Structure formats: structure tokens, C-alpha cells
Amino acid sequence: MLRFVKFIKGVLLVFPFTLIFYPFLRLFLFLSYFNKLILWIYKNRKGMVYSDFFSFKRDYNKRYRLYSEMVKHFGLADEPLLYLEFGVASGASLKWWLNANLNEASRFYGFDTFTGLPENWGGFYSQGDMHHDVPVTSDKRAIFVKGLFQDTLPRFIDAQKEILVSPRRKLIHMDADLYSATIFSLSQLYPYIKKGDIILFDEFNVPLHEFKAYQEFTEAFYIQLKPVAAVNNFYQTAFVVE
Ligand SMILES: C[S@@+](CC[C@H](N)C(=O)[O-])C[C@H]1O[C@@H](n2cnc3c(N)ncnc32)[C@H](O)[C@@H]1O
């Protein structure tokens, strides 16, 4: 059997007629991940602390309900947090968390180019969209790190090893929309992610972006993430590391 498979593979390499499918690769990939997403949702939709599945109304502000549920469930209002947000834009979500956690020792790092998306996202957003000035806040616990994650995150990790390995809980908020940014950031942070840390995805149910990054991250690193809460039919989904 193995010899047969090797033979067929050899034939296809010499006579690559499978290239007739090339124009449809993105479609096949989309269908593949959309099906994986559907199965994932049906396997995980029950037993969560909070979920609105299935809801006809998509309302972006529901994400604040999700955050509140997480604060309540994990008692996040008072504990010293290391909050890392990837994709800050105007700072709306980061500021929500600044107001929700008042522990003086907490630190809130917000990473963004602030010049907008580094590449097109889906069919609707172009490179450069979502650019914003670095947010302004009087809260000294907030620190903004400007630049591509691919440049700034390795430097941040080198400089902040102490806080990254400290026992405090990390809340990693992935809101960069893009597959590339999400898989890169999670892979870089993997050595510092520990049981009890929380990972929030802002666009979890987008098949070829955050969902694909989630799938590959969990498969490649054998990391167990338990879904805890979700809104907008898993568009925003929160996990705890097991
Ligand atoms: C949806 S916005 C963030 C929204 C924000 N969290 C909020 O609450 O309003 C996505 C942001 O991710 C940033 N981004 C995406 N990929 C990035 C990368 N590789 N490096 C730095 N920033 C990136 C974009 O610049 C954009 O501002």
C-alpha cells in the first residue's frame, strides 16, 4: 500500500494535473475550516458559564457582557492581572478592562501598529484600516507598545521575563483579527502561558483567521483551552487554560 501511495505521489509530482484545483484552494480551505468550526461549536456549546448561542441578533456591545461574566466568574475585579491585548485601535476594550480591575499592581499592555491592519482582512477591510492615535489615559498601569507584534513582542518578552513568569494571572486578549497576528502572538507567548490564564478571542468564529489560529495553536502545542463564555454565536469567545 505504501509503495502504491508513493507511486501515485510521484506521478502527481511529474504530471501535476491537480493544479486545476488551484483557483479554488481558498474556497476549499474556507469550507474545511467552516466545517471544523461548526463541529467545534456543536461539541462545545453546552456547559459554559455564559453563551448566547444561537442568537439572531449580533451586537458588538455584547462583548462587554462577556467580559463582565468573566470578571464575575473568576473574581477578576481585585486580583493583580497581567493583561496583554493584541489589537488595541482606539483602546475601547483595553479601557473597559482598566476600569474593571482596580488592583494597583495590575499591568495592562496594549500592542498595536496604530497605523492599522498590516494586511487585508477578509473581503471587507484593507491594509491600513483601523488606524488610530495611541490611546490616552491617566491610568499609569496602562502601557502601549507601538509597532508590528512580529517586531515588538519578541523584544517585550526579552525585557519583561520577570512579570511573564510571575504567578499572577495573565489575561491575553486577541483582537488583531488576522490569522498571522494571532498565531504569531500565541506561539510567542506559549512558554509563559500557565493553568488558570485566560485567553479571549474577539473574532473567534471567523474560520480562516482567529479560528484557524486557535486550531493550529492548540494542535501544535497540545495546550488545553476550555471555553468558558461566548457571545454573538462565538464571535467573541473566552477560554481558560487547563
Ligand atoms: C479590531 S482592531 C482592535 C479593536 C480594539 N481592541 C477595540 O476594542 O476597539 C484590530 C487592530 O489590530 C491591529 N493589528 C493587527 N495585526 C497586527 C500586527 N501584526 N501587529 C500590530 N498590530 C496589529 C490593527 O492595527 C488594528 O488596530
The ligand as a Tripos MOL2 file, in Angstrom:
@<TRIPOS>MOLECULE
LIG
   27    29     1     0     0
SMALL
NO_CHARGES

@<TRIPOS>ATOM
      1 C1        -10.2800   45.2630   15.6120 C.3       1 LIG1
      2 S1         -8.9180   46.3030   15.9100 S.3       1 LIG1
      3 C2         -8.7940   46.2760   17.6680 C.3       1 LIG1
      4 C3        -10.0420   46.7630   18.3750 C.3       1 LIG1
      5 C4         -9.9000   47.0930   19.8380 C.3       1 LIG1
      6 N1         -9.4590   46.0000   20.6650 N.3       1 LIG1
      7 C5        -11.1850   47.6630   20.3850 C.2       1 LIG1
      8 O1        -11.6190   47.2720   21.4450 O.co2     1 LIG1
      9 O2        -11.7990   48.5270   19.7820 O.co2     1 LIG1
     10 C6         -7.5690   45.3390   15.3380 C.3       1 LIG1
     11 C7         -6.2150   46.0130   15.4990 C.3       1 LIG1
     12 O3         -5.1910   45.0300   15.3440 O.3       1 LIG1
     13 C8         -4.0240   45.6640   14.8720 C.3       1 LIG1
     14 N2         -3.1210   44.6470   14.3030 N.ar      1 LIG1
     15 C9         -3.4380   43.5900   13.5170 C.ar      1 LIG1
     16 N3         -2.3580   42.8650   13.2170 N.ar      1 LIG1
     17 C10        -1.3100   43.4590   13.8380 C.ar      1 LIG1
     18 C11         0.0860   43.1610   13.9270 C.ar      1 LIG1
     19 N4          0.6180   42.0970   13.3150 N.pl3     1 LIG1
     20 N5          0.8650   43.9860   14.6550 N.ar      1 LIG1
     21 C12         0.3180   45.0650   15.2980 C.ar      1 LIG1
     22 N6         -0.9980   45.4090   15.2440 N.ar      1 LIG1
     23 C13        -1.7970   44.6040   14.5280 C.ar      1 LIG1
     24 C14        -4.5540   46.6840   13.8710 C.3       1 LIG1
     25 O4         -3.6780   47.7620   13.7350 O.3       1 LIG1
     26 C15        -5.9000   47.0950   14.4850 C.3       1 LIG1
     27 O5         -5.8060   48.3240   15.1530 O.3       1 LIG1
@<TRIPOS>BOND
     1     1     2 1
     2     2     3 1
     3     2    10 1
     4     3     4 1
     5     4     5 1
     6     5     6 1
     7     5     7 1
     8     7     8 2
     9     7     9 1
    10    10    11 1
    11    11    12 1
    12    11    26 1
    13    12    13 1
    14    13    14 1
    15    13    24 1
    16    14    15 ar
    17    14    23 ar
    18    15    16 ar
    19    16    17 ar
    20    17    18 ar
    21    17    23 ar
    22    18    19 1
    23    18    20 ar
    24    20    21 ar
    25    21    22 ar
    26    22    23 ar
    27    24    25 1
    28    24    26 1
    29    26    27 1
@<TRIPOS>SUBSTRUCTURE
     1 LIG1         1 GROUP 0 **** ****
